[in-house]
């Protein structure tokens, strides 16, 4: 396994739940992630992904979810996901522009987003980058007093 797809905190492969309704797109990107040594759980829609989240007992590190899917859009799925797996990092993907999704209030702003089309290599890099950012320890802002440096008189 490469260092990038190996979670040193938990001593295991990074697990990705990949939710995409287009089976050809899903197959190509899942194969690309597997080739890069990610562990991948795949779902064709939000209902299937929620069932996986309820039954899969091991940790899932990140969700990659298509925004526009039949029956349940990606943002609706993520809202329901919060009930079973709170605070899970999510990377939204879509063939629609981020600007359109924001203007239609499908996304609220600030979400991690990757526009289609993209290669599996780009997806893997985005996943690694997002996980690194989410897992980074909080750094005090300049001017903030941290407990280690704060002194009282």
C-alpha positions in Angstrom: 0.0 0.0 0.0 1.1 3.5 -0.6 1.5 6.0 2.2 -1.2 8.1 0.6 -3.9 5.5 0.9 -2.9 4.1 4.2 -4.3 5.7 7.3 -1.5 5.8 9.7 -3.8 6.9 12.6 -5.8 3.7 12.3 -3.2 1.4 10.7 -5.5 0.5 7.8 -6.4 1.3 4.2 -8.5 4.5 3.6 -12.1 3.4 3.0 -14.2 5.3 0.5 -18.0 5.0 0.1 -18.5 5.9 -3.6 -22.1 6.8 -4.5 -22.8 7.2 -8.2 -25.9 6.3 -10.2 -24.1 6.0 -13.6 -22.7 2.5 -13.6 -20.1 3.1 -16.2 -18.7 6.2 -14.4 -18.9 4.3 -11.1 -17.0 1.3 -12.5 -14.3 3.4 -14.0 -13.7 5.5 -10.9 -14.0 2.6 -8.4 -11.4 0.6 -10.5 -9.1 3.7 -10.5 -9.4 4.0 -6.7 -8.8 0.3 -6.1 -5.8 0.5 -8.4 -4.5 3.2 -6.0 -5.0 0.9 -3.0 -8.1 2.5 -1.5 -10.7 0.2 0.0 -14.0 1.1 -1.9 -17.6 0.5 -1.0 -19.9 1.3 -3.9 -23.5 2.3 -4.2 -25.7 3.2 -7.1 -28.0 5.5 -5.1 -28.5 7.2 -1.8 -30.8 4.4 -0.4 -28.2 1.7 -1.2 -25.4 3.9 0.4 -27.5 4.4 3.6 -28.0 0.7 3.8 -24.2 0.2 3.5 -23.6 2.7 6.2 -26.0 1.0 8.6 -24.6 -2.5 8.0 -20.9 -1.9 7.5 -19.3 -2.1 10.9 -15.8 -0.8 10.1 -15.0 2.9 9.8 -15.7 4.7 6.5 -13.2 7.5 6.1 -15.0 9.6 3.4 -18.0 9.6 1.1 -17.8 10.6 -2.5 -21.3 11.4 -3.7 -22.8 12.4 -7.0 -25.0 15.4 -6.5 -27.7 14.6 -9.1 -29.2 11.1 -8.7 -32.6 9.6 -9.1 -34.9 9.3 -6.0 -32.5 10.9 -3.6 -29.9 13.6 -4.5 -26.5 13.6 -3.0 -27.2 16.4 -0.6 -30.4 14.6 0.7 -28.3 11.4 1.1 -25.7 13.3 3.1 -28.4 14.9 5.3 -29.7 11.4 6.2 -26.1 10.1 6.5 -25.6 12.5 9.4 -28.0 10.4 11.5 -25.9 7.2 11.3 -22.4 8.5 10.7 -22.1 12.1 11.9 -19.3 14.4 10.7 -18.2 12.1 7.9 -16.1 14.0 5.3 -18.0 14.3 2.0 -16.7 15.1 -1.5 -19.5 16.0 -3.9 -19.1 15.3 -7.6 -21.3 16.4 -10.5 -21.5 17.0 -14.2 -23.3 20.3 -13.3 -21.2 23.3 -12.4 -20.7 24.2 -8.8 -22.1 27.7 -9.5 -25.4 26.2 -10.8 -25.7 23.9 -7.8 -25.1 26.8 -5.5 -27.5 29.1 -7.3 -30.2 26.4 -7.0 -29.4 25.9 -3.3 -28.5 22.3 -3.9 -25.2 23.0 -2.3 -24.8 25.7 0.4 -21.2 26.7 -0.2 -18.1 25.5 1.5 -18.6 21.8 0.5 -15.7 19.9 -1.1 -16.6 19.7 -4.8 -15.1 18.1 -7.9 -16.6 18.8 -11.3 -17.0 15.9 -13.8 -15.4 14.7 -15.9 -12.2 13.9 -14.0 -9.6 11.1 -13.9 -9.3 8.7 -11.0 -5.9 10.1 -10.3 -7.5 13.6 -9.7 -10.2 12.0 -7.5 -7.6 10.2 -5.4 -5.6 13.3 -4.9 -8.7 15.3 -3.9 -9.7 12.6 -1.4 -6.2 12.6 0.2 -6.2 16.4 0.3 -9.6 16.6 1.9 -8.8 14.0 4.5 -5.5 15.7 5.3 -7.4 19.0 5.8 -10.1 17.4 7.9 -7.7 15.5 10.1 -5.1 18.3 10.6 -4.9 19.5 14.2 -6.4 22.9 14.8 -3.8 25.6 14.6 -4.4 28.7 16.8 -4.9 31.9 14.9 -2.4 34.6 15.4 -3.3 36.6 18.4 -5.2 33.7 20.0 -3.9 32.7 23.4 -3.2 29.0 23.7 -3.2 27.3 27.1 0.5 26.5 26.8 1.5 30.2 26.2 -1.1 32.1 28.2 0.1 33.6 31.4 -1.9 35.6 33.9 -0.6 38.3 36.2 
